[in-house]
Amino acid sequence: MEISPDIFENTQSAFAAKSDTALQKAKALFSVVGNNLFVRAGSSLAMLALKLHLPVSPVFKWTVYDHFCGGETFEECKLTIEALQKAGVGVLLNYGVELKESEADFDKALKKNTEAIEFAGVNRAVTAVCLKPTGFARMALLEKVQKEEKLSAAEQKEWHRVQQRFEELCQVADRKNVMLYLDAEETWIQDALDNMVEELMSRFNREKCVVCNTLQMYRWDRIAYLNEQIKKAKAGGYYLGLKLVRGAYMEIERERAAEMNYKSPIHENKQKVDADFDKAVEVCLDHHEWVYTCVASQNEYSNLRAMREMLQRKIDPKTEKVVFSQLYGMGDNVTFNQAQAGFNATKYLPYGPVKEVIPYLIRRAQENTSVAGQTGRELALINKEIKRRKKQKRK
């Protein structure tokens, strides 16, 4: 099987599910998201409006929300999931509420994600549920656990409740035969989460992969960590589940390192990030008998390379052990052409009440502006498809 180097140029396949109106709307949206000044100003105004309880939800729902999210309820998500399924694309479902601080909020997140797992259990197009760890625990508590500082009696109970929440989610996922992906967080709390996920994997990933961690490859220490985790999994007799991403907190990480006078945990340039991402994919594929890998990237070169690496190793493109994923609303030229080529392609699909998901949408818009060329590439592909359709209609 040969994979054409221009596989991701097929816009007819990429946007087959989008009407002319939807394409024009997407064009307008990416034109705005590509403006750094507008995104910064709009993000600040949106957060202020939320604090003041102003009615910003309708504006977000019609624009950014509709493009990047599956819906507010499972019923709304079903329509999106069915459309993706028709194109051979699976779903990584994400309750897009994050950065909460109260026990009531954490318990609500537990309930909502349990419902998501149960929904996935009977909707097989949903291959996994993605969890944001800060939706289940306070940042300050996680930071204290990572520093190995002594916890008060109340904090010990709080930490125990955090562990119980993840334990319960894994138990439900195990029963429903659904995989869980835990998203990555900032470095000053990630070790605490890594230790917890490692322990969960050693218990739940014996006969199949239930729980997966996320590695942010913009960190210069992740290749060594990856190799260490593979050795532990093999020695412990459990499957290692990993979602590979480039990373989402680069500016925050560098600023904090400079302010607190420690070595930045982030690679000094994008070339090294890209090299480590591709290296991590290779390492995982080299050990695919033990490792379940999610290649979560919009980067066309990395996706093409990973697909070719699979074929070179004679790994079945449809294996459940290797999944490709892009954000819903972005990278359609990658996702739908991967699916058409027979690979296990998925979309990372956030859902939830508009008002609750706005912080996620703001973060997504900010990330898009920091990825050089990404918004421009999306616009170029949309314009290419608009021109193709116009030409087709003239014939």
Order of alpha helices (4+ residues) and beta strands (2+ residues): alpha-alpha-alpha-alpha-alpha-beta-alpha-beta-alpha-alpha-beta-alpha-beta-alpha-beta-alpha-alpha-beta-alpha-beta-alpha-beta-alpha-alpha
